[in-house]
Amino acid sequence: MNPRSSTNIGGREFRWGERTFIMGIINVTPDSFSGDGLAYDVGAAVSQAQRMEAEGADILDIGGESTRPGAAPVPVKEELRRVLPVLKKVVSSVKVPMSIDTYKAEVARRAVDAGAALINDVWGLKRDPALAQVAADRGLPLVVMHNQRGTCYVDLLAEVVASLRWSLDRAAEAGVPEADLIVDPGIGFGKNLEHNLVLIRRLGELRSLGHPVLLGTSRKSMIGLVLGLPREERVEGTAATVALGIAAGADIVRVHDVAPVARVCHMADAIVRGPIPQI
């Protein structure tokens, strides 16, 4: 990937390599693993979106289905009932682009109609390949994440890269331009603690795919396992993974705690990218 390539998201140009971009998480679920699910509280979601924008978020990612281990699948109708009212209201309340966190083509289609400017697929087109066609038809960028059932690997990095290549190929076949594709190694998805640590340590190897890299480690169980802390006390652990992820080549970090992570990104960017970025 050209370090100065760019992607248009919601009318904004994201120039990769100049600085790290922050994706703020808005969970409109009743059972979020991180304890921040807002369920059907539209007002609370709007307030959170406005706060995250003020704290430095570049994108806001709305999701209506929990991805915690053991969570029950959510029917399309229910997922839409959770995300659409929030999305419609937030889009008119903030200036940063909105992302829809879903692996279902119908949810993505309706969310895009409501104003979403990016599709974030935690299953990398393996659950619903038609999602790629939605992105292509609407001219929107697409995040493909590595995910699998179980944690069995022979060669972790090779298998993650191969799986992401498969996802990228399916997206390209549907007509999604190369410049509109972003990859995510899927920290915490189909990986054990050691797998997650290795992926962060070797994150730079994903650069071989030629696409921007999104890293999502915020409040995850790997931090709790290493530090022995509950989810509400994992900000420092998240900050460490973000700083090291930036050093390894992350372009976007997806987080719950925007304000402290924005400071981490600014400092890490000054060291890793230079010259000193403007705030």
DRENNU-831422 format. One record per atom (N, C-alpha, C): residue in one letter; z, y, x. Coordinates in steps of 0.02 Angstrom, whole numbers, padded with zeros to 5 digits, always signed. Layout:
BEGIN
AZYX...
# end
This chain:
BEGIN
M+00000-00060+00042M+00000+00000+00000M+00000+00062+00043N-00045+00107+00026N-00046+00172+00060N+00020+00208+00045P+00058+00228+00097P+00123+00259+00085P+00119+00324+00045R+00060+00351+00036R+00053+00411-00003R+00012+00399-00067S+00007+00336-00088S-00026+00321-00151S+00019+00345-00208S-00008+00349-00268S+00032+00374-00323S+00014+00339-00388T+00059+00346-00437T+00050+00319-00504T+00069+00373-00554N+00029+00380-00606N+00044+00428-00658N+00086+00393-00712I+00146+00419-00724I+00190+00391-00775I+00209+00448-00822G+00185+00444-00883G+00201+00494-00932G+00180+00564-00913G+00124+00571-00879G+00100+00636-00859G+00129+00662-00794R+00173+00624-00763R+00203+00643-00699R+00175+00599-00643E+00162+00631-00586E+00136+00594-00529E+00194+00570-00485F+00199+00504-00478F+00249+00474-00435F+00215+00456-00369R+00229+00497-00318R+00197+00487-00253R+00242+00442-00211W+00219+00380-00203W+00259+00329-00169W+00265+00343-00094G+00324+00337-00070G+00337+00346+00001G+00368+00412+00019E+00363+00461-00026E+00391+00527-00012E+00466+00529-00024R+00489+00494-00077R+00560+00489-00091R+00573+00429-00136T+00635+00413-00147T+00654+00359-00191T+00663+00387-00262F+00635+00352-00311F+00641+00373-00380F+00695+00333-00415I+00728+00365-00464I+00785+00334-00498I+00767+00320-00571M+00777+00257-00591M+00768+00236-00660M+00837+00226-00691G+00854+00267-00740G+00918+00261-00775G+00913+00210-00830I+00966+00170-00838I+00967+00115-00887I+01001+00137-00952I+00966+00127-01007I+00995+00139-01073I+00991+00074-01113N+01046+00039-01119N+01048-00024-01155N+01068-00012-01227V+01023-00028-01274V+01041-00021-01345V+01052-00091-01374T+01097-00126-01341T+01115-00194-01361T+01191-00196-01374P+01213-00246-01413P+01285-00253-01424P+01318-00297-01372D+01278-00326-01326D+01305-00377-01280D+01280-00369-01209S+01274-00308-01184S+01251-00296-01116S+01300-00326-01065F+01273-00356-01012F+01315-00386-00960F+01358-00333-00926S+01333-00272-00924S+01368-00219-00886S+01419-00182-00928G+01424-00199-00992G+01474-00167-01035G+01454-00099-01060D+01389-00081-01054D+01368-00014-01074D+01322-00015-01135G+01320-00071-01171G+01276-00075-01228G+01295-00026-01283L+01244+00010-01309L+01256+00061-01360L+01238+00039-01429A+01212-00023-01435A+01194-00052-01500A+01152-00002-01541Y+01176+00017-01600Y+01135+00058-01645Y+01156+00132-01645D+01191+00154-01594D+01216+00222-01591D+01164+00268-01560V+01121+00295-01602V+01067+00338-01577V+01094+00400-01543G+01144+00430-01573G+01173+00491-01544G+01200+00480-01474A+01235+00424-01464A+01263+00409-01398A+01207+00397-01348A+01153+00364-01370A+01097+00351-01325A+01063+00416-01304V+01055+00462-01351V+01024+00527-01334V+01068+00565-01285S+01133+00565-01297S+01179+00600-01251S+01176+00569-01182Q+01173+00503-01178Q+01169+00469-01113Q+01104+00487-01078A+01049+00488-01116A+00984+00505-01087A+00984+00575-01059Q+01012+00622-01096Q+01014+00692-01072Q+01059+00698-01011R+01114+00662-01010R+01158+00664-00951R+01123+00635-00891M+01089+00578-00899M+01055+00546-00843M+00999+00590-00816E+00963+00624-00861E+00911+00669-00838E+00941+00726-00796A+00997+00754-00820A+01030+00808-00784A+01056+00784-00716E+01075+00721-00712E+01103+00693-00650E+01050+00673-00599G+00986+00673-00620G+00933+00659-00572G+00889+00600-00586A+00893+00570-00646A+00849+00514-00662A+00777+00538-00668D+00731+00498-00642D+00660+00513-00645D+00625+00477-00702I+00655+00421-00723I+00629+00380-00778I+00691+00354-00816L+00684+00344-00881L+00738+00312-00919L+00710+00248-00950D+00747+00194-00942D+00724+00127-00962D+00766+00103-01021I+00735+00096-01080I+00770+00076-01141I+00757+00002-01155G+00811-00036-01165G+00804-00107-01179G+00846-00128-01239G+00818-00172-01281G+00853-00194-01340G+00871-00267-01341E+00863-00301-01285E+00883-00372-01280E+00920-00383-01215S+00980-00410-01220S+01020-00423-01161S+00988-00476-01118T+00991-00467-01052T+00965-00518-01006T+01021-00555-00970R+01083-00547-00995R+01139-00582-00964R+01131-00657-00974P+01157-00698-00926P+01152-00770-00933P+01182-00794-00998G+01145-00837-01034G+01170-00865-01096G+01158-00823-01157A+01130-00764-01149A+01117-00721-01207A+01064-00752-01252A+01075-00746-01317A+01028-00774-01366A+00966-00730-01370P+00907-00761-01376P+00846-00722-01384P+00850-00679-01447V+00819-00620-01444V+00820-00574-01500V+00750-00574-01532P+00747-00585-01598P+00682-00583-01632P+00649-00514-01626V+00583-00513-01629V+00546-00451-01623V+00571-00398-01672K+00581-00417-01734K+00602-00370-01786K+00668-00336-01768E+00715-00377-01743E+00781-00349-01725E+00776-00306-01662E+00736-00327-01613E+00728-00286-01552E+00698-00218-01570L+00649-00217-01615L+00620-00154-01636L+00670-00111-01674R+00713-00142-01714R+00764-00106-01751R+00812-00071-01704R+00823-00100-01646R+00868-00071-01597R+00835-00015-01556V+00774-00027-01534V+00745+00020-01486V+00706+00078-01516L+00671+00067-01571L+00627+00120-01596L+00663+00184-01617P+00717+00181-01655P+00751+00243-01674P+00776+00282-01613V+00801+00245-01563V+00826+00278-01502V+00768+00307-01463L+00716+00269-01454L+00658+00292-01415L+00628+00355-01445K+00618+00354-01511K+00588+00412-01544K+00630+00475-01534K+00694+00467-01538K+00739+00525-01531K+00744+00548-01459V+00749+00500-01412V+00758+00518-01342V+00695+00552-01315V+00637+00527-01334V+00573+00555-01310V+00570+00630-01325S+00597+00650-01382S+00595+00721-01400S+00654+00761-01372S+00699+00726-01337S+00760+00759-01312S+00762+00768-01237V+00718+00733-01201V+00716+00739-01128V+00644+00749-01104K+00636+00769-01041K+00570+00781-01014K+00546+00724-00969V+00592+00682-00945V+00571+00628-00901V+00537+00573-00941P+00491+00535-00911P+00457+00482-00948P+00504+00424-00966M+00486+00390-01020M+00526+00334-01046M+00491+00268-01030S+00531+00218-01015S+00507+00150-01003S+00536+00105-01057I+00497+00054-01077I+00522+00005-01124I+00533-00061-01086D+00595-00086-01089D+00614-00148-01055D+00607-00205-01105T+00550-00239-01103T+00537-00294-01149T+00486-00342-01118Y+00488-00404-01141Y+00436-00452-01120Y+00391-00471-01179K+00399-00437-01236K+00361-00453-01296K+00307-00401-01308A+00245-00424-01317A+00188-00379-01325A+00196-00335-01386E+00219-00362-01442E+00225-00323-01503E+00277-00267-01496V+00333-00283-01463V+00383-00231-01451V+00355-00177-01406A+00320-00197-01353A+00290-00147-01308A+00240-00104-01345R+00198-00134-01387R+00147-00096-01423R+00179-00043-01468R+00231-00062-01505R+00264-00015-01550R+00302+00038-01510A+00331+00018-01454A+00369+00066-01412A+00322+00118-01382V+00263+00096-01361V+00214+00143-01333V+00193+00193-01387D+00184+00168-01448D+00167+00213-01503D+00222+00265-01514A+00284+00245-01498A+00341+00291-01508A+00353+00337-01448G+00314+00327-01394G+00319+00373-01337G+00334+00343-01270A+00343+00277-01265A+00356+00246-01200A+00295+00255-01155A+00308+00267-01091A+00254+00281-01043A+00249+00228-00988L+00293+00178-00990L+00295+00126-00940L+00321+00063-00973I+00293+00005-00954I+00317-00059-00981I+00350-00098-00924N+00411-00120-00936N+00451-00156-00886N+00463-00227-00910D+00427-00275-00882D+00429-00345-00905D+00471-00388-00859V+00530-00409-00883V+00575-00449-00841V+00551-00521-00831W+00498-00540-00866W+00470-00608-00857W+00402-00607-00823G+00380-00550-00799G+00318-00548-00759G+00258-00580-00793L+00252-00570-00859L+00196-00595-00900L+00198-00670-00912K+00252-00703-00893K+00256-00776-00903K+00279-00796-00972R+00312-00750-01008R+00333-00765-01075R+00282-00742-01127D+00250-00686-01114D+00200-00660-01160D+00145-00624-01121P+00094-00662-01098P+00041-00631-01058P+00005-00574-01093A+00007-00573-01160A-00027-00520-01197A+00002-00451-01182L+00061-00449-01152L+00091-00385-01133L+00045-00347-01085A+00010-00383-01042A-00035-00351-00994A-00092-00315-01030Q-00115-00344-01085Q-00169-00313-01123Q-00146-00249-01155V-00082-00247-01176V-00055-00185-01205V-00056-00130-01152A-00033-00147-01092A-00033-00097-01038A-00104-00074-01022A-00151-00120-01019A-00220-00103-01003A-00251-00060-01057D-00242-00080-01120D-00272-00044-01176D-00245+00027-01183R-00179+00035-01168R-00148+00101-01176R-00148+00141-01111G-00174+00112-01057G-00177+00148-00994G-00109+00163-00964L-00062+00115-00970L+00006+00126-00946L+00022+00082-00886P+00065+00107-00841P+00089+00066-00785P+00132+00008-00811L+00137-00044-00770L+00173-00105-00788L+00215-00129-00730V+00278-00143-00742V+00322-00174-00693V+00323-00249-00706V+00307-00289-00656V+00312-00362-00662V+00369-00386-00618M+00416-00422-00648M+00474-00445-00611M+00472-00520-00601H+00499-00543-00544H+00505-00614-00533H+00564-00640-00573N+00554-00696-00607N+00606-00727-00647N+00589-00801-00654Q+00639-00842-00658Q+00628-00913-00671Q+00692-00944-00699R+00684-01000-00731R+00742-01037-00755R+00767-01082-00699G+00831-01079-00685G+00859-01118-00630G+00855-01081-00564T+00889-01108-00514T+00893-01074-00449T+00870-01120-00392C+00823-01163-00406C+00799-01210-00355C+00738-01181-00319Y+00743-01174-00253Y+00687-01150-00212Y+00682-01193-00149V+00621-01200-00124V+00609-01231-00059V+00603-01176-00007D+00565-01123-00023D+00556-01065+00020D+00561-01003-00024L+00620-00973-00026L+00634-00919-00074L+00582-00863-00072L+00574-00832-00014L+00529-00774-00010L+00457-00792-00027A+00434-00849+00000A+00365-00870-00013A+00354-00882-00088E+00403-00911-00121E+00396-00927-00192E+00400-00864-00235V+00444-00817-00216V+00448-00754-00253V+00383-00715-00246V+00357-00712-00186V+00294-00675-00174V+00237-00708-00211A+00234-00775-00210A+00180-00811-00244A+00183-00799-00319S+00243-00800-00347S+00251-00788-00418S+00230-00717-00437L+00249-00669-00397L+00229-00600-00410L+00154-00591-00404R+00123-00626-00356R+00050-00623-00350R+00018-00650-00414W+00046-00703-00442W+00020-00731-00504W+00023-00679-00559S+00080-00645-00564S+00088-00593-00615S+00039-00536-00605L+00031-00515-00543L-00015-00461-00528L-00087-00481-00545D-00104-00543-00531D-00172-00567-00547D-00184-00567-00622R-00134-00589-00661R-00142-00589-00735R-00150-00518-00761A-00112-00472-00733A-00117-00402-00754A-00186-00374-00737A-00210-00389-00676A-00276-00365-00655A-00331-00394-00699E-00325-00457-00717E-00375-00489-00761E-00378-00456-00829A-00320-00431-00852A-00318-00396-00917A-00345-00326-00912G-00355-00301-00851G-00383-00234-00842G-00334-00180-00821V-00273-00200-00801V-00225-00150-00777V-00245-00130-00706P-00256-00066-00693P-00277-00045-00626P-00224-00060-00573E-00245-00072-00512E-00199-00086-00457E-00147-00032-00449A-00167+00031-00459A-00121+00087-00449A-00067+00090-00502D-00074+00051-00556D-00026+00052-00611D+00022-00007-00610L+00024-00044-00555L+00066-00104-00552L+00124-00094-00503I+00183-00115-00524I+00245-00110-00485I+00278-00178-00485V+00307-00197-00429V+00339-00263-00425V+00414-00257-00418D+00449-00309-00443D+00522-00311-00442D+00542-00383-00423P+00583-00392-00370P+00602-00460-00349P+00648-00495-00397G+00677-00460-00446G+00719-00492-00496G+00787-00513-00470I+00823-00467-00440I+00891-00483-00416I+00934-00506-00475G+00965-00564-00467G+01008-00591-00519G+00973-00633-00571F+00907-00639-00568F+00869-00678-00616F+00844-00742-00584G+00873-00798-00601G+00852-00861-00572G+00868-00866-00498K+00922-00833-00477K+00944-00834-00407K+01020-00840-00403N+01043-00873-00351N+01115-00874-00339N+01133-00818-00291L+01197-00814-00273L+01220-00759-00230L+01181-00755-00165E+01174-00811-00131E+01140-00810-00067E+01067-00788-00074H+01034-00812-00127H+00965-00791-00139H+00960-00715-00147N+01006-00686-00185N+01005-00614-00196N+01016-00575-00132L+01063-00598-00091L+01076-00564-00027L+01015-00568+00019V+00984-00626+00021V+00925-00635+00064V+00868-00590+00040L+00858-00586-00026L+00803-00545-00053L+00812-00471-00035I+00873-00447-00039I+00885-00377-00020I+00875-00368+00056R+00899-00416+00094R+00893-00413+00167R+00819-00413+00188R+00778-00450+00151R+00708-00458+00169R+00660-00423+00120L+00686-00373+00086L+00647-00339+00034L+00581-00312+00061G+00582-00291+00123G+00521-00262+00153G+00462-00309+00152E+00475-00374+00148E+00420-00422+00147E+00379-00418+00083L+00407-00389+00031L+00369-00380-00031L+00315-00327-00023R+00320-00287+00030R+00269-00235+00041R+00200-00267+00052S+00200-00330+00071S+00136-00365+00082S+00095-00370+00018L+00127-00362-00040L+00092-00365-00103L+00051-00302-00116G+00067-00248-00080G+00028-00187-00086G+00044-00144-00146H+00105-00152-00174H+00125-00113-00233H+00194-00084-00223P+00210-00031-00260P+00278-00004-00257P+00329-00057-00277V+00389-00051-00249V+00442-00101-00261V+00499-00069-00299L+00518-00101-00355L+00576-00080-00394L+00633-00127-00378L+00692-00099-00367L+00752-00139-00352L+00805-00126-00404G+00830-00179-00436G+00882-00173-00486G+00943-00215-00468T+00994-00183-00441T+01055-00218-00421T+01117-00192-00457S+01109-00141-00497S+01165-00104-00524S+01217-00147-00561R+01279-00145-00537R+01336-00179-00568R+01329-00254-00574K+01281-00284-00540K+01267-00355-00551K+01321-00401-00522S+01319-00463-00546S+01372-00512-00528S+01376-00525-00453M+01320-00517-00418M+01322-00528-00345M+01372-00481-00312I+01376-00419-00338I+01423-00370-00311I+01494-00391-00327G+01504-00414-00388G+01570-00438-00407G+01592-00498-00367L+01546-00543-00352L+01562-00602-00313L+01581-00584-00241V+01546-00537-00212V+01560-00517-00143V+01625-00477-00138L+01635-00431-00184L+01692-00385-00180L+01751-00407-00223G+01741-00455-00267G+01796-00476-00310G+01816-00422-00359L+01766-00386-00387L+01780-00329-00431L+01746-00337-00498P+01777-00311-00552P+01745-00312-00617P+01687-00263-00620R+01646-00269-00671R+01584-00230-00674R+01595-00154-00671E+01651-00130-00699E+01663-00058-00700E+01685-00031-00633E+01696-00075-00583E+01717-00052-00517E+01665-00070-00463R+01603-00073-00482R+01551-00095-00435R+01504-00039-00413V+01526+00023-00420V+01483+00080-00401V+01470+00080-00326E+01523+00071-00286E+01513+00071-00213E+01470+00013-00190G+01480-00045-00220G+01439-00102-00203G+01366-00090-00221T+01355-00060-00280T+01287-00042-00299T+01258+00008-00249A+01297+00057-00228A+01274+00107-00180A+01252+00075-00115A+01289+00025-00092A+01271-00010-00030A+01204-00045-00037T+01194-00079-00093T+01130-00114-00103T+01072-00065-00109V+01084-00008-00140V+01032+00043-00147V+01013+00071-00079A+01063+00089-00038A+01048+00117+00027A+01009+00068+00071L+01032+00006+00072L+00997-00045+00112L+00929-00061+00083G+00923-00059+00016G+00859-00070-00015G+00809-00016+00003I+00831+00046+00004I+00787+00101+00024I+00765+00092+00097A+00811+00073+00140A+00794+00061+00210A+00742+00006+00217A+00743-00042+00170A+00697-00099+00173A+00631-00084+00136G+00628-00028+00100G+00564-00010+00070G+00562-00003-00005A+00620+00000-00039A+00620+00009-00112A+00593+00078-00130D+00552+00081-00182D+00524+00144-00206D+00560+00170-00268I+00586+00125-00309I+00623+00143-00369I+00687+00102-00370V+00742+00133-00389V+00804+00095-00399V+00825+00104-00472R+00842+00049-00503R+00860+00048-00575R+00936+00042-00580V+00969+00094-00608V+01042+00097-00604V+01074+00123-00669H+01139+00107-00676H+01179+00133-00731H+01212+00199-00713D+01232+00206-00650D+01271+00264-00627D+01226+00312-00588V+01192+00356-00625V+01140+00397-00594V+01168+00447-00544A+01220+00483-00562A+01244+00537-00519A+01262+00514-00448P+01305+00464-00439P+01321+00443-00371P+01261+00412-00335V+01220+00375-00371V+01162+00344-00339V+01111+00397-00318A+01105+00451-00356A+01059+00505-00335A+01080+00533-00267R+01145+00539-00256R+01168+00564-00191R+01154+00513-00135V+01163+00450-00152V+01147+00397-00103V+01073+00399-00085C+01031+00405-00135C+00959+00408-00123C+00939+00468-00080H+00968+00525-00095H+00952+00586-00058H+00970+00578+00017M+01029+00549+00030M+01051+00539+00099M+01009+00487+00134A+00997+00431+00099A+00957+00377+00128A+00886+00400+00142D+00857+00438+00095D+00789+00464+00106D+00786+00510+00166A+00838+00551+00176A+00838+00596+00234A+00836+00557+00299I+00869+00498+00299I+00871+00457+00360I+00807+00416+00367V+00787+00384+00313V+00733+00334+00316V+00664+00366+00312R+00655+00415+00268R+00589+00441+00256R+00575+00506+00294G+00622+00554+00291G+00610+00618+00324G+00544+00649+00303P+00534+00714+00306P+00587+00763+00319P+00638+00765+00263I+00690+00805+00271I+00743+00807+00222I+00714+00826+00154P+00723+00782+00103P+00696+00797+00037P+00734+00854+00004Q+00699+00890-00040Q+00729+00945-00076Q+00767+00919-00137I+00823+00951-00154I+00860+00932-00214I+00856+00988-00266
# end
